[in-house]
Amino acid sequence: MKIIAINGSHRGSRGLTSHLISLIFQGAQQSGATCEEIVLSKLKINRCLGCSQCHRDASLLQCVYDSKDDVRMVFDKMATADLIIYATPVYVFGMTGLMKTFLDRINATGDSREFRCTQSGLFFHHITPEICSKPFVSLVCCDNIENDTTANAVHYFRTYARFMDAPLVGQLVRNGGKFIKHGLDAAANHQNPKIEKIYAAFIQAGFELATKEKISRSTQRSTNQEVLPVPFLSLLKRIKSRRVKQVFVEKAKEFSIAKH
């Protein structure tokens, strides 16, 4: 089993996204999987020009940037993988611009002139299955606790799966990043035992990917569980009054100032 994680975080290896990838890899490597994290922020990723050179007979499926940046190298690695993890934090209610710029370049791996029907019954065009149709996991994380924050990114990867005939074998959604510490601040997690359970679930997710090629629903529920106490968080999300929520925000600010 060869697993490649594509990290779309602007913070690269320093962010929570990379830390969660490392936990998944920890579980996968326990079962002998080979794992590699591709950090897009360390690479040169040019944006698609929409020039359509890759859709013409003379240069079919060849991007004008193939020898000028690192995207083709990433595609080649994807082609050799058994499973791919698309990992991105949320920036302004969607995946990072870095991840989207990379995914836009998939345009050069399909012939838009060749009409086809996907396995899920959708009209689409030719794709390169070795790159686009690999089983994959989406990992979306954010600092906020509102479900709507991650909704666009989560929905994008569901749509990607249907059009690309790519089995979506796990959806990991990690909100509440503000309450999770990693790196030098990791010791603070002992104040919240739920974080240790979440981390253990990410390790389990990697183990399941390496042994079963998918993440069970029970494990996904564990990785995606709320960081804050559930009754308290559920109450906060149900409150419609902006005035009441504002009181909570002010109290949170006071707590943050006192802590620092």
C-alpha positions as CSV (number, residue, x, y, z in Angstrom):
1,M,0.0,0.0,0.0
2,K,1.4,3.4,-1.1
3,I,-0.3,6.4,0.3
4,I,0.3,10.0,-0.9
5,A,-1.0,13.0,1.0
6,I,-1.3,16.3,-0.8
7,N,-1.1,19.0,1.7
8,G,-2.6,22.3,0.5
9,S,-2.0,24.3,3.7
10,H,-0.3,27.7,3.2
11,R,1.6,26.9,6.5
12,G,3.1,23.8,5.0
13,S,4.6,21.4,7.5
14,R,4.0,23.8,10.4
15,G,0.2,23.6,10.4
16,L,-2.5,21.4,12.0
17,T,-3.2,19.9,8.5
18,S,0.3,18.4,8.4
19,H,0.1,17.2,12.0
20,L,-3.1,15.3,11.2
21,I,-1.5,13.8,8.1
22,S,1.4,12.6,10.3
23,L,-1.1,10.8,12.6
24,I,-2.7,9.1,9.7
25,F,0.7,8.0,8.4
26,Q,1.6,6.7,11.9
27,G,-1.3,4.3,11.8
28,A,-0.7,3.3,8.1
29,Q,3.0,2.7,8.6
30,Q,2.2,0.3,11.5
31,S,0.7,-2.0,8.9
32,G,3.6,-1.6,6.5
33,A,2.3,1.1,4.2
34,T,4.6,3.5,2.4
35,C,3.6,7.1,3.0
36,E,4.7,10.4,1.5
37,E,3.4,13.9,2.2
38,I,3.6,16.3,-0.7
39,V,3.6,19.9,0.7
40,L,2.4,22.2,-2.1
41,S,3.6,25.3,-0.4
42,K,7.2,24.1,-1.0
43,L,6.6,23.6,-4.7
44,K,6.2,25.8,-7.8
45,I,2.6,25.5,-8.8
46,N,1.6,27.8,-11.8
47,R,-2.1,28.5,-12.3
48,C,-3.9,27.1,-15.3
49,L,-4.0,29.6,-18.1
50,G,-7.1,28.2,-19.8
51,C,-5.1,28.3,-23.1
52,S,-6.5,24.8,-24.2
53,Q,-3.1,23.8,-25.6
54,C,-3.5,20.5,-23.7
55,H,-6.7,19.8,-25.7
56,R,-5.2,20.2,-29.1
57,D,-3.9,17.3,-31.3
58,A,-0.4,18.6,-31.5
59,S,0.0,18.8,-27.7
60,L,-2.8,16.6,-26.3
61,L,-2.7,16.2,-22.5
62,Q,0.6,18.2,-22.4
63,C,0.5,21.4,-20.3
64,V,2.6,24.4,-21.3
65,Y,4.0,24.3,-17.8
66,D,5.0,20.6,-17.7
67,S,8.7,21.4,-17.7
68,K,8.5,24.7,-15.9
69,D,7.0,23.8,-12.5
70,D,6.4,20.9,-10.2
71,V,2.8,19.8,-11.1
72,R,3.7,17.1,-13.5
73,M,6.0,15.6,-10.9
74,V,3.1,15.4,-8.4
75,F,0.9,13.8,-11.0
76,D,3.5,11.2,-11.7
77,K,3.7,10.4,-8.0
78,M,-0.1,10.2,-7.8
79,A,-0.1,7.7,-10.7
80,T,2.1,5.3,-8.7
81,A,0.0,5.6,-5.5
82,D,-2.7,3.2,-4.3
83,L,-4.5,5.9,-2.3
84,I,-4.4,9.7,-2.1
85,I,-5.3,12.0,0.7
86,Y,-6.3,15.5,-0.3
87,A,-5.8,17.7,2.8
88,T,-6.6,21.3,3.1
89,P,-7.5,23.8,5.8
90,V,-10.4,26.2,5.1
91,Y,-9.7,29.7,3.9
92,V,-12.7,32.0,3.4
93,F,-15.2,29.1,3.4
94,G,-13.4,26.8,0.9
95,M,-10.2,24.9,0.2
96,T,-7.0,27.0,0.0
97,G,-6.2,28.8,-3.2
98,L,-3.0,26.7,-3.3
99,M,-5.0,23.4,-3.4
100,K,-7.5,24.8,-5.9
101,T,-4.7,26.0,-8.2
102,F,-3.1,22.6,-8.1
103,L,-6.4,20.8,-8.8
104,D,-7.2,23.2,-11.7
105,R,-4.2,21.8,-13.4
106,I,-5.9,18.4,-13.7
107,N,-7.6,20.1,-16.7
108,A,-4.5,19.1,-18.7
109,T,-5.0,15.4,-17.9
110,G,-8.3,15.0,-19.7
111,D,-9.4,15.4,-23.3
112,S,-12.5,17.7,-23.2
113,R,-13.4,16.8,-26.7
114,E,-14.1,13.1,-25.8
115,F,-17.6,12.8,-24.4
116,R,-18.3,10.1,-21.8
117,C,-20.7,9.0,-19.0
118,T,-19.3,8.4,-15.6
119,Q,-20.0,5.3,-13.5
120,S,-22.4,7.4,-11.4
121,G,-24.3,8.4,-14.6
122,L,-23.0,11.9,-15.0
123,F,-22.1,13.4,-18.4
124,F,-18.4,14.4,-18.5
125,H,-15.3,14.1,-20.7
126,H,-12.3,11.9,-20.9
127,I,-10.1,11.7,-17.8
128,T,-6.8,10.0,-17.0
129,P,-7.8,7.4,-14.4
130,E,-4.2,6.8,-13.2
131,I,-4.3,10.3,-11.8
132,C,-8.0,11.2,-11.3
133,S,-9.7,7.9,-10.3
134,K,-7.6,6.7,-7.4
135,P,-9.4,6.0,-4.1
136,F,-9.0,9.0,-1.9
137,V,-9.6,10.6,1.4
138,S,-10.6,14.2,2.0
139,L,-9.2,15.9,5.1
140,V,-10.7,19.3,5.8
141,C,-9.8,21.3,8.9
142,C,-10.6,24.7,10.2
143,D,-10.5,26.8,13.4
144,N,-14.2,27.6,13.6
145,I,-16.8,25.3,15.2
146,E,-19.7,26.0,12.8
147,N,-20.5,23.2,10.4
148,D,-21.1,25.6,7.5
149,T,-17.4,26.6,7.6
150,T,-16.3,23.3,6.1
151,A,-19.4,22.6,4.0
152,N,-18.1,23.9,0.6
153,A,-14.8,22.0,0.7
154,V,-16.5,18.8,1.9
155,H,-19.1,19.1,-0.9
156,Y,-16.3,19.8,-3.5
157,F,-14.6,16.4,-2.9
158,R,-17.9,14.5,-3.0
159,T,-18.5,16.1,-6.4
160,Y,-15.0,15.3,-7.5
161,A,-15.5,11.6,-6.6
162,R,-18.6,11.3,-8.7
163,F,-17.2,13.0,-11.8
164,M,-13.8,11.4,-11.6
165,D,-15.0,7.8,-10.8
166,A,-12.8,8.1,-7.7
167,P,-13.9,6.1,-4.7
168,L,-14.2,8.4,-1.7
169,V,-13.0,6.1,1.1
170,G,-13.0,8.6,4.0
171,Q,-14.1,12.1,4.8
172,L,-12.3,13.6,7.8
173,V,-13.5,16.9,9.0
174,R,-11.6,18.5,11.9
175,N,-13.1,21.7,13.2
176,G,-12.2,23.6,16.4
177,G,-8.5,23.9,15.4
178,K,-8.3,26.9,17.8
179,F,-8.7,24.5,20.7
180,I,-6.2,21.9,19.4
181,K,-2.5,22.4,20.1
182,H,0.4,20.7,18.3
183,G,4.1,21.0,18.1
184,L,5.6,22.9,21.0
185,D,2.2,23.6,22.5
186,A,1.0,20.0,22.4
187,A,1.2,19.6,26.2
188,A,-1.8,21.9,26.5
189,N,-4.0,19.1,25.0
190,H,-3.9,17.2,28.3
191,Q,-6.4,19.8,29.6
192,N,-8.9,18.3,27.1
193,P,-9.0,14.5,27.1
194,K,-11.2,14.5,23.9
195,I,-8.2,15.7,21.9
196,E,-6.2,12.6,22.8
197,K,-9.2,10.5,21.6
198,I,-9.4,12.4,18.4
199,Y,-5.7,11.9,17.7
200,A,-6.0,8.2,18.5
201,A,-8.9,8.0,15.9
202,F,-6.7,9.6,13.2
203,I,-4.1,6.9,13.9
204,Q,-6.8,4.3,13.6
205,A,-7.9,5.9,10.3
206,G,-4.5,5.3,8.9
207,F,-4.4,1.7,10.1
208,E,-7.7,1.1,8.4
209,L,-6.6,2.7,5.2
210,A,-3.6,0.4,5.1
211,T,-5.5,-2.8,6.0
212,K,-9.0,-2.3,4.6
213,E,-8.5,0.5,2.1
214,K,-11.2,2.6,3.6
215,I,-12.1,4.3,6.9
216,S,-15.0,2.9,8.9
217,R,-17.9,5.1,9.8
218,S,-17.3,4.6,13.4
219,T,-13.7,5.9,13.1
220,Q,-14.8,8.8,11.0
221,R,-17.3,9.8,13.7
222,S,-14.4,9.6,16.2
223,T,-12.1,11.8,14.1
224,N,-14.8,14.3,13.4
225,Q,-16.2,14.5,16.9
226,E,-16.5,17.9,18.5
227,V,-13.5,19.2,20.5
228,L,-15.7,21.1,23.0
229,P,-18.1,19.3,25.3
230,V,-21.0,18.1,23.0
231,P,-24.0,19.3,25.1
232,F,-22.3,22.8,25.5
233,L,-21.4,23.0,21.8
234,S,-24.8,21.8,20.7
235,L,-26.5,24.5,22.8
236,L,-24.3,27.2,21.3
237,K,-25.0,26.1,17.7
238,R,-28.8,26.0,18.4
239,I,-28.9,29.5,19.8
240,K,-30.3,31.9,17.2
241,S,-29.9,35.1,19.2
242,R,-26.9,37.0,18.0
243,R,-27.0,39.0,21.3
244,V,-26.6,35.8,23.4
245,K,-23.8,34.5,21.1
246,Q,-22.0,37.9,21.4
247,V,-22.0,37.5,25.2
248,F,-20.2,34.2,24.7
249,V,-17.7,35.8,22.3
250,E,-16.9,38.5,24.9
251,K,-16.4,35.9,27.6
252,A,-14.1,33.9,25.3
253,K,-12.0,37.1,24.7
254,E,-11.7,37.7,28.5
255,F,-10.6,34.1,28.9
256,S,-8.0,34.4,26.2
257,I,-6.5,37.6,27.6
258,A,-6.3,36.2,31.1
259,K,-4.6,33.0,29.8
260,H,-1.9,35.0,28.0
